[in-house]
């Protein structure tokens, strides 16, 4: 049986929690707010499932997650795939950055040189390890369809595709989704997000859907509040939960939360295995 939780921000979700979810946020181009969406999705899920969420910054060159959360990590993604922690999930967890909001973060590499040392296979193995421990693994990817982004989309149970309300962005996402369909790696559960939406720019949601050839699931309006929160290093769903942007982001959180199937929390499974050793 599933349990429906409603938090103080109005997010509800079915948290029957056996099968872990890998929620990969991706886009063909940068500058569309992909990282902001990934961060706020992780924060919203952590309200429903405290300590059961890990956010992974898989942008190998210029990851923004640490800045968006005002974190100064002791360890970053390249540390997570080193030989020693790769052999032991319990050791791996000690290298994660814990956030006071009740979730964990794998922060991006300190430099593009460090990030380029991480292979797609190593990143995929890390995700496998994290799903042994956490109920939700939220992944922010590099723009485009490079090795690492493809590996993360292939691992995803939920794919969150992001674009803005402009013809070039919409056409780029349509092309990217077509490539993924052709490769046969598009996850069954997809969420198309139209971000930074403004009125009176000559395009509507219906126009976007016509260009994409598929429905738009979430529309997030452009907001000064989001920009202010970004510059302060605080998630908008925490700082301004009643804003239109936060409500749209919480709708995405609810879609992801409803996908979970029955079973005990992953951390409980890990503790049970540990006790039996």
N, C-alpha and C positions, 0 to 999 in steps of 0.2 A: 504494500500500500504506500502511496506517496503522501507527503506532508506538504501542505501549502502554507508558506510563510509570507507575511506581509510586514515589511519593516516600516520605520517611521517616515521613509521617503516615498512610500506607496508602491514599492517594488514587491511583486508577489511572484512565486514560482514553485513548481512542483519539484521537491527535492528528494524524491525517492532515488537513492544515491549510489547505486551499485556500479554502473559503468562510468568510468572517467570520461570527461569531455576534453578534447583539444580544440580550442577555439582560435583559429588562425585569422588574423586581420591582415588583409592585403589590398594592394592597389597597383595599377600599372605605372602610376606616376607619383612623385612626391608632392608635398604641399597641399594635400587634400584633407589633412587632419587625422590621418590613419593612427598615429601614435596616441593622440588624445582620445580617440575612440577605444583603443586597446586598454589604455590606463583606466578610463572610467568604467569600462566593462568589467575589468578585474575588481575594481573597488566595489562596484555594485554587487557582484557575485559574492564577494567576501562578507558583505552584510548578511547575505542569506546563509552562507556556509563559512563561518569564521575559521581561520587557520587551515582551510581546505582549498585555498586558491594560491597559485603561483603565476606570476607575470614574467614572461621571458622576452627580453629585448634581443631579437634575432636580426636586427639591422646591423650587419657586420662592420659597416664603415662609420656611420654617423647616427648611432642610436640616441634617441631623445628621452628614454624612459626615466633615467636617473634625474635629469633636469626637470622633467614634468612633475616628479615627486619630491624634488629637493633632497635627493639622497647623495651621500658620499660613500659609496660601497668599499668595503675592504677587499672584496673579491668580485671579479667580473666574469663574463661568459667564457673567455679562454681558460680561466681557472677551473670552471665546471667540467671541462672535457679533458683535463690532465689525467694521466694514467692512474694515479692513486685514487682520486674520488670516483673515477669512472667504474671502479671495481666494487664500490660500496655505497649504496644509496643513503645509508645513515650518515656517513662522512660527507656525502654530497650535500645533505640538508644543512650541515653546519656551515657550509660555504655560501648559503643563500643570504640575501639581505632581508631582514625582517622589518616590516613596516608597522608602526603603531596602530594602523587601521585594521590589523588582523589578517594580513596576507604576506606573502613572500615575493621577492623580486630577484630575478637573474638580470643584473644590469649589463648593458652592452660594453664591448671592449673599449678600453681607454683611448685607443687610436686605431685608425684603419689598418695599420700594419699588423697590430695584434689580432684584429678581427679576421683578417685574411688568412690567418694560420688555422682557423677553425674550418673544417670541411663540412660539407652537407651531411655526410654519413655520421660524423661526430655529433652534429647538432641533432640529427634524428635519434641517435642513441640516447642523448640527454633527455629528449622528450619522452622516450620509452621509460627511462628511470623515474622521471617526475610523475608520470601517470601511475606508477606503482605506489606513490605516496600521496598524491593530491587528487581531489575530486575534479577540479577545474584547472586546466593549464591554458592560459591565455597567451598567445604568441603575437608579438608585433614583428612584422617582416620588413625586409628591404623592398623598396619599390621595384616593380618589374617582375620578370620571371627568371631570375638567376638561379644558380644551384641551390642556395639556401632557401629562397622563397618557395621554390618547387618542392623541396623536401618537406617544408612545413605545411604546404597545402596538401601534400599527399598524406601527411600524418593527421590532418584535421578530421574531426567528426563534425565540426561546424565551420563553415567558411564565411567570413564576413568581408564582402567585397565593397570597397569604398570608392566613390567618385564625387565630383562636384557638379553643379548644374551648369555645365558648359558643353558645347558640342564636341570640342577636342577631347575633354575628359571622358565623356560618355562613349564616344567612339573608341577610345583607347580601352576602356573597360569591356566594351562589347567584344573587341578583338581578343583581349586577354581571356575572357570567359570562353570564347570560341576555341582558343588554343587548348585550354584546360579540358574542355569537352572532347576535343580531338585526341588528347592524350589519355583520356579516360581516368583522370585523377580528381575530378570535381567531387567533393563530398556530397552525400545525399542531402544534408541539411545546409542550405545556403541562405544567407541573409544579405540582401543588397541594400546598402546604405547610401543615401544621397545627403552629402554634408555641405555645410556652409551655404545653405539655401537663402537667397534673397528674393524679394518680390520685384516685379517690374523690370526684369532683365530679358524679357522676350522668350523665356522658356518656362514651361510648367512641369509638374510631375508627370502628367500624361505625355508630354513631349519626350521626357526622359525615358519613360517606359517604351515609347515607340522606337526610339533610337537604340535602346538596349535590347529590345525584343523580349523583355521579361519584366515582371513586376518589380517595383521598388517597395521594400519592406519597411524601411525606416527613413524618415526625413528629419534632418537636424538643421534648424535655422542658424544662420550666422548670428553671432552674439558677441557684444563687447565683454560680457561676463566671462565667456570662455577665454578670451584673450587675456583678461586680467588674471584669471586663475592660472593660466599657462605661465605667465610671467612671475607669478608668486610661488609656483611649484606646488599647487594644491588642486586636486580634482574638483571639477565643477559640481559633480554629484554630491560632494561633501560640503563645499563652500556655499552653493546656491541651489539646493535641491528642488526648489519650487520654480526655477527658471525653465523656460521652454526648451532650452538645450538639454538640461538635466532630465526633464521628463521624457524627451525623445531617447536619450541614452539609457534611461531606466527601462524603456520599452524594449530596447535591444537586450538588456540584461534578462528581462523576463522571458523573452523568446529563447535565450540560451538555457535558462534555468529549467524551463519546461521540458527540455529534451532529455533530462537525466532519468535513468531507469533504476529499478529497485536494487537494494543491497546496502550493506553497512558502509560507513565512511571509509575512505582509503586510509586515513591515518589510523583508524581502528584496526584495519587489516594489517597494517605495518606493525603496530604494537603487538597484535596477536602473534604474528610470525616471530617477532623478536622474543616474546615471552616463551615461545616454544623451542627456541634454539638452545 
